[in-house]
Amino acid sequence: MTVKDLLEFRVTGDVQDVNFRSFAQTHATKLGLKGYVHNHPGGTVDGLAIGPANAITKFKEYLRDGPPAAEVTGVEVIKEQHGISDDEAAELTKGLSGFEVRAYKN
C-alpha cells in the first residue's frame, strides 16, 4: 500500500485565459499526480491533486509560479490531507486516468 497526500486548491490573480490549466496539467502529469483543474466563475483556477507527498509539495511550487503570462497572487489550500490510502485515493479519483482539465460544474 502506498500512502498519498491530497491537495484541494484555489489559485488567485490573473490566472484565466493565460494557459494556467494546461500548465497545471503538464506539471501534475510529469509529477505522476491524479486529479483535475478547472476555471471557476469567480476568476480563480481551482483543482484537486493526489499523489506522493514530495510531488504535491513540488506541484504547489509550480502553482505559485504559474505560466509566464499569469500573475499569481495566491494559492489557497482549501483542503490538505496527509497519508490517505490507495483505496481512498482511488475513490476520490474515480473515473480519472490522470490529471484532467475540466469544465466547471456547480
Contacts in CASP RR format, 6 or more apart in sequence:
PFRMAT RR
TARGET T0000
AUTHOR 0000-0000-0000
METHOD contacts of the structure
MODEL  1
MTVKDLLEFRVTGDVQDVNFRSFAQTHATKLGLKGYVHNHPGGTVDGLAI
GPANAITKFKEYLRDGPPAAEVTGVEVIKEQHGISDDEAAELTKGLSGFE
VRAYKN
1 85 0 8 1.000
1 86 0 8 1.000
2 52 0 8 1.000
2 86 0 8 1.000
3 53 0 8 1.000
3 83 0 8 1.000
3 84 0 8 1.000
3 85 0 8 1.000
4 50 0 8 1.000
4 51 0 8 1.000
4 52 0 8 1.000
4 53 0 8 1.000
4 83 0 8 1.000
4 84 0 8 1.000
4 85 0 8 1.000
4 86 0 8 1.000
4 89 0 8 1.000
5 50 0 8 1.000
5 51 0 8 1.000
5 52 0 8 1.000
5 53 0 8 1.000
5 56 0 8 1.000
5 80 0 8 1.000
5 81 0 8 1.000
5 82 0 8 1.000
5 83 0 8 1.000
5 84 0 8 1.000
6 48 0 8 1.000
6 49 0 8 1.000
6 50 0 8 1.000
6 51 0 8 1.000
6 56 0 8 1.000
6 79 0 8 1.000
6 80 0 8 1.000
6 81 0 8 1.000
6 84 0 8 1.000
6 89 0 8 1.000
6 92 0 8 1.000
7 48 0 8 1.000
7 49 0 8 1.000
7 50 0 8 1.000
7 56 0 8 1.000
7 59 0 8 1.000
7 60 0 8 1.000
7 77 0 8 1.000
7 79 0 8 1.000
7 80 0 8 1.000
8 46 0 8 1.000
8 47 0 8 1.000
8 48 0 8 1.000
8 77 0 8 1.000
8 78 0 8 1.000
8 79 0 8 1.000
8 80 0 8 1.000
9 46 0 8 1.000
9 47 0 8 1.000
9 48 0 8 1.000
9 49 0 8 1.000
9 60 0 8 1.000
9 63 0 8 1.000
9 75 0 8 1.000
9 76 0 8 1.000
9 77 0 8 1.000
9 78 0 8 1.000
10 40 0 8 1.000
10 44 0 8 1.000
10 45 0 8 1.000
10 46 0 8 1.000
10 47 0 8 1.000
10 75 0 8 1.000
10 76 0 8 1.000
10 78 0 8 1.000
11 20 0 8 1.000
11 44 0 8 1.000
11 45 0 8 1.000
11 46 0 8 1.000
11 63 0 8 1.000
11 66 0 8 1.000
11 72 0 8 1.000
11 74 0 8 1.000
11 75 0 8 1.000
11 76 0 8 1.000
12 43 0 8 1.000
12 44 0 8 1.000
12 72 0 8 1.000
12 73 0 8 1.000
12 74 0 8 1.000
12 75 0 8 1.000
12 76 0 8 1.000
13 43 0 8 1.000
13 44 0 8 1.000
13 70 0 8 1.000
13 71 0 8 1.000
13 72 0 8 1.000
13 73 0 8 1.000
13 74 0 8 1.000
14 70 0 8 1.000
14 71 0 8 1.000
15 43 0 8 1.000
15 44 0 8 1.000
15 45 0 8 1.000
15 66 0 8 1.000
15 70 0 8 1.000
15 71 0 8 1.000
15 72 0 8 1.000
16 39 0 8 1.000
16 43 0 8 1.000
16 44 0 8 1.000
16 45 0 8 1.000
18 67 0 8 1.000
18 69 0 8 1.000
18 70 0 8 1.000
19 67 0 8 1.000
19 69 0 8 1.000
19 70 0 8 1.000
20 37 0 8 1.000
20 45 0 8 1.000
20 66 0 8 1.000
20 67 0 8 1.000
20 70 0 8 1.000
21 37 0 8 1.000
21 38 0 8 1.000
21 39 0 8 1.000
21 45 0 8 1.000
21 101 0 8 1.000
22 67 0 8 1.000
22 101 0 8 1.000
23 62 0 8 1.000
23 66 0 8 1.000
23 67 0 8 1.000
23 70 0 8 1.000
24 37 0 8 1.000
24 45 0 8 1.000
24 47 0 8 1.000
24 62 0 8 1.000
24 63 0 8 1.000
24 99 0 8 1.000
25 37 0 8 1.000
25 99 0 8 1.000
25 100 0 8 1.000
25 101 0 8 1.000
27 59 0 8 1.000
27 62 0 8 1.000
28 35 0 8 1.000
28 37 0 8 1.000
28 49 0 8 1.000
28 59 0 8 1.000
28 99 0 8 1.000
29 98 0 8 1.000
29 99 0 8 1.000
31 51 0 8 1.000
31 55 0 8 1.000
31 58 0 8 1.000
31 59 0 8 1.000
32 51 0 8 1.000
32 55 0 8 1.000
32 98 0 8 1.000
32 99 0 8 1.000
33 49 0 8 1.000
33 50 0 8 1.000
33 51 0 8 1.000
33 55 0 8 1.000
33 56 0 8 1.000
33 59 0 8 1.000
33 98 0 8 1.000
33 99 0 8 1.000
34 49 0 8 1.000
34 50 0 8 1.000
34 51 0 8 1.000
34 89 0 8 1.000
34 93 0 8 1.000
34 96 0 8 1.000
34 98 0 8 1.000
34 99 0 8 1.000
35 47 0 8 1.000
35 48 0 8 1.000
35 49 0 8 1.000
35 50 0 8 1.000
35 93 0 8 1.000
35 96 0 8 1.000
35 98 0 8 1.000
35 99 0 8 1.000
35 100 0 8 1.000
36 47 0 8 1.000
36 48 0 8 1.000
36 96 0 8 1.000
36 99 0 8 1.000
36 100 0 8 1.000
36 101 0 8 1.000
36 102 0 8 1.000
37 45 0 8 1.000
37 46 0 8 1.000
37 47 0 8 1.000
37 99 0 8 1.000
37 100 0 8 1.000
37 101 0 8 1.000
37 102 0 8 1.000
38 45 0 8 1.000
38 46 0 8 1.000
38 47 0 8 1.000
38 101 0 8 1.000
38 102 0 8 1.000
38 103 0 8 1.000
38 104 0 8 1.000
38 105 0 8 1.000
39 45 0 8 1.000
39 46 0 8 1.000
39 104 0 8 1.000
40 46 0 8 1.000
40 104 0 8 1.000
41 104 0 8 1.000
46 78 0 8 1.000
48 92 0 8 1.000
49 56 0 8 1.000
49 59 0 8 1.000
49 99 0 8 1.000
50 84 0 8 1.000
50 89 0 8 1.000
50 92 0 8 1.000
50 93 0 8 1.000
51 89 0 8 1.000
53 82 0 8 1.000
53 83 0 8 1.000
60 75 0 8 1.000
63 72 0 8 1.000
63 75 0 8 1.000
64 72 0 8 1.000
64 74 0 8 1.000
64 75 0 8 1.000
65 72 0 8 1.000
66 72 0 8 1.000
84 92 0 8 1.000
END
